[in-house]
Amino acid sequence: MKQSGQSGFTIVELIIVIVIIALLATLTAVLYTGAQKQASDVRIRDAADKFSDAIQLWSAQNSNAKPKGGWGSLTPASAANGCNWLPIC
């Protein structure tokens, strides 16, 4: 027997599916942006830690050397014994 009605999806069903897909896409975009920000923060912290370790290593290896010029110094690096390319001379 044939049915006289047509088979297919109603407009309400299609709208519900579209809304669900839009919600999932929005949630995914928000989570992805948060993950990118967190990864960027981790890279910055890692670089700062490496820089700090390098300064501590240099300080340990050169415990008797005094840096000339730079931050906290009143003597410019270029005026220290005519040496302007090394932090210590």
C-alpha positions in Angstrom: 0.0 0.0 0.0 1.2 3.5 -0.8 1.0 6.3 1.7 -0.2 9.6 0.5 2.1 11.6 2.8 5.7 12.7 1.8 8.6 11.4 3.7 11.4 13.8 4.8 12.4 16.2 7.6 10.3 18.9 8.9 11.5 22.5 9.2 11.5 22.2 13.0 13.8 19.2 12.9 16.2 21.0 10.5 16.3 24.1 12.7 17.0 22.1 15.8 20.0 20.3 14.1 21.3 23.6 12.8 21.1 25.2 16.3 22.9 22.2 17.8 25.7 22.4 15.2 26.1 26.1 15.8 26.4 25.6 19.5 29.0 22.9 19.1 31.0 25.1 16.7 30.9 28.0 19.1 32.0 25.9 22.0 34.8 24.4 20.0 36.0 27.9 18.9 36.0 29.2 22.5 37.9 26.2 23.8 40.5 26.4 21.0 41.1 30.0 21.6 41.6 29.3 25.3 44.1 26.5 24.5 46.1 28.8 22.2 46.3 31.5 24.9 47.4 28.9 27.5 50.1 27.5 25.1 51.4 31.0 24.4 51.6 31.7 28.2 53.5 28.4 28.7 56.0 29.3 25.9 56.6 32.7 27.5 57.1 31.2 31.0 59.5 28.6 29.5 61.6 31.3 27.7 61.7 33.4 30.9 62.9 30.3 32.9 65.6 29.6 30.4 66.8 33.2 30.5 66.8 33.1 34.3 68.8 29.8 34.2 71.3 31.3 31.8 71.8 34.4 34.0 72.3 32.2 37.1 74.8 30.0 35.2 76.7 33.0 34.0 76.7 34.4 37.5 78.0 31.1 38.9 80.8 30.9 36.3 81.8 34.5 36.7 81.4 35.1 40.4 84.5 37.3 40.6 83.7 39.4 37.5 81.7 42.6 37.9 79.6 43.6 34.9 80.2 47.0 33.5 77.3 49.1 32.2 73.8 47.8 31.7 71.0 47.9 34.1 71.7 49.5 37.5 75.1 50.8 36.5 76.2 54.4 36.4 79.0 53.6 34.0 78.0 53.1 30.4 79.3 49.9 28.8 81.2 51.8 26.1 83.1 53.9 28.7 84.4 50.9 30.6 88.0 50.4 29.6 87.1 51.0 25.9 85.3 47.7 25.8 81.8 48.1 24.2 81.0 44.5 23.0 81.4 42.4 26.2 79.3 42.8 29.4 82.6 42.4 31.4 86.1 43.6 30.5 
